[in-house]
Amino acid sequence: MAVTLRPEPRLRILARPARSSLKDNPYTALLYREVERAGLSVVEYWPHSAALARWDVLHVHWPESVFDHTLIEALPTTESLLFGARRARARGAKLLWTIHNLRAHEYKHTFFEERFWRLFLAELDGVVALTDAGLVAARQRFPELQQKPSWIVPHPHYRGQYPDSLDKRAARLRLGLDATTRVMLVFGRMYEYKNVPELLRALRSAPEENWAVVVAGKPRNQQVERALRSAGGGDPRVRYHLKFIDASDAQIYFRAADLVVQPYREILNSGSALLALSFDRPVLLPAHGAGLDLARDFGPPWVHTYSGELDATALAQTLVATAALPERTDGAHLRTLDPATVGAKMVQVYRDLVGG
């Protein structure tokens, strides 16, 4: 007698966000594209859909980010998320959080944000961290996570996700940079925790060097912009591009650079570091948090770290150590972060979570 095999159920994932963040960061769109290729259904989160429809997993990224705005924005958003999460779980969904940050970048609404974390963590069925160090830090910040199922799913690379047709010469012409100058880049939204003034002070301490630092990204507020300009001290080797950088223009900055520097005070994760490596540019980071994980996974000549305060010696040593890197590669250094491989890991997380 023939045996009829029942098809494996198609898991339904409600993702916050799925594709709505594509303009600012293609990470989730890239991830869920691979999840859908594996046969799962991924739907963009809306508060009403979380509360009214049935889902297997409600997958949340960056729930804290709204606390960088006003309380008038933050409280309705987080309260509706908590309500939707409770309703979704009551209908059988599992609540999963991918840990990108441990608090809002500005951490200015501390009472309300801590209340949110307490209520949100109580609803969680599991967590995903991008790195080992990220999971350790999250468990230190939130001891209750010790009792939650956890998985490591790394950040996929961005190769092929951004326009990338310029060579170094053309990119530098666009920015007015000389071909012989050693160019360092800081890229992305400018926050205080990114500690960019420390890099600018290190540059100014070496006035004899033929260096330039390109600061590319929109400051979070006027206070951050003033701090950046003050730290530059009028040094003409600091090139400010303090504006939102469209994805189509990212290649101009990365292809012009010899080195991407991230002097962050806190570095739980760094999509900007992965973006730099995707453009074949080496990275210099502090020797803590994600910096150690990236150094372990990639090592020199791609990832370099420093301890203590960033100074001109660390910059000079790293520029020498990375000088022989080719302008372009075939991306072999990123093979472990292939989006298809990362997507397959996330699919397994969903199956483990729902099956468990």
N, C-alpha and C positions, 0 to 999 in steps of 0.2 A: 504494500500500500504506500502511495506517495506521501511524503511528509511536506506539509505546507509551512514554510517559515514565515513568521510574522515580521513585517518590516520594523526596523528599529525606530522608535518614536523620534520625531523631529523636535528637538528642543527649541523652545521659544525664549529668546533673550530680550529683555527690555533694557536698553543701554542708555546711561546718562553720563556723557553724551555718546551718540553713535557717530553721526556725521556732521552735526551742527557746529562743531569746533574746527571744521576743516580749514577755514580761512586762517585761523591763528596757529593751529597745530594739527597736522594730518595724522597724528598718532592713532587716535581711536578709529578714524575712517580706514586707515591701513590695516589695523588689527581686525576689525569686523568684516572687512572684505575677505580676509582669509578664513574667518569663522564661517561666513556664508558659503564660501567655496566648499567647505566640508559638509554642507547640507543643513546647517542650523539656520533658524530664522532670527534675524536681529532687527529690532524696531526701535526707532528713536523715542526716548522717554518724554512723556508729557504727564503732568500730575493726574489728569483724569484717566489716562490709560493705565497708570500704575494702580489706581484704586478700583477700576471697573472691569478690566479684562483679566484673563488668566495667563500667568507666565510661569515658566520653570525657574528662571533666574532674573532678578533685578540687579544689574551690575552698575555700580556707581563709581565714577571717577571725580576727583576734585570737589567733594561736597563742601569743603571749607572756603573755596575761592570767593564766594559771595560775601564773606565777612571782610574782605578788603574794600567793600563798598559801604554804603550807609546802612544803618539798622532798618530804615524803611524798606530797603531792598532785601536785606539779609533775612529778617525774621519771617516774612511771608514765604520766601523761597525755601528756607530750611524747615519751617513748620509743615509746608505742603509735602516736602520730601519725606519727613517722618510719618505723616499721615498716610501717604501713598505706600511707603515701605510696610507699615503695619497692615494695611488692607491687602497688599500683594501677598504678604506672608500668610495672612489668614486664609487666602485662597490657594495656598500651597506653594508659593514661590520661595526661593532661597535668596537671601540678601547677601551680595558679594561686594566687597570694597577693594579696589586697587589703590594701594598706598602710594600716592605721588608726593604728598606733603603731610606733615604732622600737625600743622596749624596754618592759619592764613598767613600770608607773607608779612602783613603789617601787624597782625595780632593786636588790633586796637579795641575790639569789642569783646574783651576777655571773658566777662561773666556770661554773656549770651553764647559765645562760642563754646566755652567749656560745658555749659548746659547742653548744647547741641551734641557735643561729642558723647557725653554720658548717655543720652537717650539713643543716639545712633548706634553706638557700640553694643548696647543691650539688645538691639534687633539683629545684629550681624550673625550670619551663618558661616562666614568664612572670609579670608582676606588673601589678596595676591600682593606680593612685593616684587619690585623690579630687580632688586639685588639682595644678597645675603645681609649686607650692612643695613639696608633699608628695613628689613624685617626685624633685625636686632634692635634698631633704634625705635621702631614702632612699638615693640613689646616693652621697651624701657619707658616710653612715654605713656603707653596704655597697658598696664600689667594684665588687664582682663583679656587681652589678645592671646595670652599664653594658653588659654583654654579653647581658642577657636582654631578650626582647621586652617592651614596656611599652605601656600604654594609660591614658588619662585617662577615668574614668567618674565623674561628680560624684555627690555624695550627693543623693538625691531629697528633695523637701520632704515635710513631714508633714501637710499640710492634709488634713482628713478622717479622719485616723488616730486622733485623740484626741477625746473629748467636748469640745464647744465651744459651750455654750449660755449661759454667763454674760456679762453686760456688766461694765464696770469697777465700777460702783456696787455690784452684787451681790457681786462678787469681793472688793472691799475690806471690805464688811460682814462677810464670812466671816473675814477676817484682822484685823478691828478697826482698819482704817486709815482715816484721815480723807480726805475727798474732795479737799481742797486740797493735801495733801502730795504732793511729788514722790517717787515710789517707784522705787527701783532694786532689781533682783533678781539674785541669783546662784543658779543652779539646777543640781542634779545631785549626784552622789556627790562628797563633799568629800575631795580629796587635797591634799597639800602643794604640788604643782606648780601647782595652780590659784590659789595666791597670794592667796586671799581676804582675809587680814589686811591686805594693802596697801590694798584698797578700804575696809576699816573704818577704817584710820588716816586715809585721805583724808576720809572722812565726819567723823571727830572733829576734823579740823583746820578745819572750817567749822561751829562750833557755832551760828552765827546762822541757818543755812539750815533751811528747813522741808522737810527731806529725811528719807527712811527707807530703810534697806537691809534687804531680806528675804533671809535666808540659808536656802535650802530644799534639804535633801538630807542623807543620812546620812553622817557622817564615817567615813573609812576606819578610824580607830582612836581611842583616847582621847587620844593625843598631838595629833592634828589637832583634836579638839574643844576641848581645853584652849587651843590656840593661837588658835582662833576666838574663844573667850570672852574670852581675855586681850586680844586686839586690839580687841574691842568696848569694853573698859574701862567696862562698865556704862552706856554711852550708851543711853538708852531708845529712840533712833531705830533701833537695831539690833534686828530682829525675828528670833529664831532659830526655825527649824523643822527641827531636826537629827534627821531621821528619814527612812525610806524614803518617797518620795512616790509613791503609786499613780498609774498612768496616768490614771485617772478624775478625779484631783484636780489634774492639771497645769494645767488651765485656770484654777483659782483663782489660782495664783501669776502666770501670764503675763498674764491679763486684768487683774489688779490693778496691774501694773507700767507705768511710763512708759518704762523703759529697762532692758535686760538688760546687765549688765556682766560681762566675762570677763577678769580681770587676770592671765591665765596667764603663767607664766614660759616655758612651752613650749606651742606651739599648732600641732601638725602638722595636725590636723583638728578640727572642732567640730560634732558632731551637735546640741549644745545651742544653738549659734547658729542652725542651720537650724530647730530647734524654735521658737525665739523668733520668727524671721521668719515661720514658719508660723502663729503666733498674732498676726501683724501688729505685733510689737514690735521696735523698733530695737535695735541691738547696738553696744556699745563694746568694742573689742579692742585689744591691743597691735599695733604696726605691724611685725609680722614673721610669717613662716610663713603659715598659713592666713588670718591677719588681713588680710594684703595681698591675697590672692586674693579674699577675700570683699568687701573694699573695692573692688577692681577690678570685680568682677562685679555688685555691687549699688550701691555708691556711696551718697552722702548722698541723702536723709535716713535711709536704712535702716541703713547700716553706717558707723561712724566708728572711727577708730584714733587712738592716742596713742603718743608715743615717750618712752622713759625711764620714770621712775617715775610711776605714776598719782597725780594730785593733785586737789585740790578744783577747781582751775581747769578741768581737762579735763572733770570731771563737770559743772560749771556750763555750760560751753560746749556740751556735747553735749545737755544737757537743754533748752537754749534752741533748738538747731538742730533738735530733734525734736518740739518742743512742738506744732507745727501738724499732726502726723500724725493721721489719723482713727483712731478706736477700732477700726474694722473696715474691711477692704478686700475687693475681689474676688479678691485673690491674684495680680494681674497682675505684681507684682514678682518672683514666683517661677516664671513661665511656663517659663523655661529648665530648671527642675529638676522638671518634671512627671514623675511616676513612669513613665508609659508611654514617654516619651522616653529616660529613663535606662535603663529595662529594655531598650529596643531597642539601645542602645549596648552593654550587657552581652552581649546575644545575639550581636552582631557580634564582640565579643571572643572568645567561645567558638568561633565559626565560624572566625575568623582563626587562633586557637591550634591548633585541631584540623586545620584545612586546611594550616597551616604545618608 
